[in-house]
Amino acid sequence: MALLSNNFYERSWMRTKKASLVTGSSTGIGFETSIAVARNRFYTYATTHKLQNSDIITEIARREQLPQEVLHFDVNNDN
């Protein structure tokens, strides 16, 4: 789910030009890091290998209007 479609996110990122890539964002340290970094106005690519587990982080980003995009990214798969 791409949250960049809202102009708020585009303007926010364009002002800061800071971005972050966080793996393992559906749970644990990756989840907490993704939220913390986005709350500090970094455009955050929150990645997870199971998109079906990204509902909570997606809802938090939407509700708080965080500059965050949740993406599928499997670091264990070469394909």
C-alpha positions in Angstrom: 0.0 0.0 0.0 1.6 3.3 -1.1 0.8 6.2 1.1 2.6 8.7 -1.2 -0.5 9.5 -3.2 -1.6 12.1 -0.7 0.0 15.5 -1.4 0.8 15.9 2.4 3.3 13.1 2.2 4.9 14.5 -1.0 5.3 18.0 0.5 6.6 16.7 3.8 9.3 14.6 2.1 10.2 17.3 -0.3 10.9 19.7 2.6 13.1 17.4 4.5 14.5 15.2 1.7 15.3 12.6 4.4 14.5 9.0 3.7 14.9 5.7 5.6 14.6 2.0 4.7 13.6 -0.2 7.6 13.4 -4.0 7.2 11.2 -6.3 9.4 8.7 -3.5 10.0 5.7 -5.7 10.8 6.9 -6.6 14.3 9.4 -5.9 17.0 12.3 -3.6 16.7 11.7 -3.0 13.0 8.1 -2.0 13.7 9.1 0.4 16.5 12.0 1.8 14.4 9.8 2.4 11.4 7.2 4.4 13.4 9.9 6.4 15.3 11.7 7.3 12.2 8.5 8.4 10.4 7.4 10.4 13.4 10.7 12.3 13.0 9.6 13.3 9.4 11.9 10.9 7.5 10.0 9.4 4.5 10.1 5.8 5.6 10.0 2.7 3.5 8.8 0.2 6.0 9.4 -3.2 4.5 8.1 -6.6 5.5 8.3 -10.1 3.9 4.6 -10.7 4.7 2.4 -7.8 3.6 -0.6 -9.5 5.4 1.1 -8.6 8.7 1.4 -4.9 7.9 -2.2 -3.8 8.9 -1.2 -2.2 12.2 1.7 -0.2 10.9 -0.3 0.9 7.9 -3.2 2.0 10.1 -0.8 4.0 12.4 0.8 5.7 9.5 -2.6 6.6 8.0 -4.0 7.8 11.3 -1.0 10.0 12.2 -0.4 11.0 8.6 3.2 9.8 8.8 5.4 9.9 5.7 5.6 6.2 5.4 5.2 3.6 2.7 4.8 -0.2 3.4 6.5 -2.4 0.9 7.0 -6.1 0.4 10.7 -6.9 0.7 12.1 -10.4 1.4 15.8 -10.2 2.3 16.1 -14.0 2.2 14.9 -14.3 -1.4 17.3 -13.6 -4.3 14.5 -13.5 -6.9 
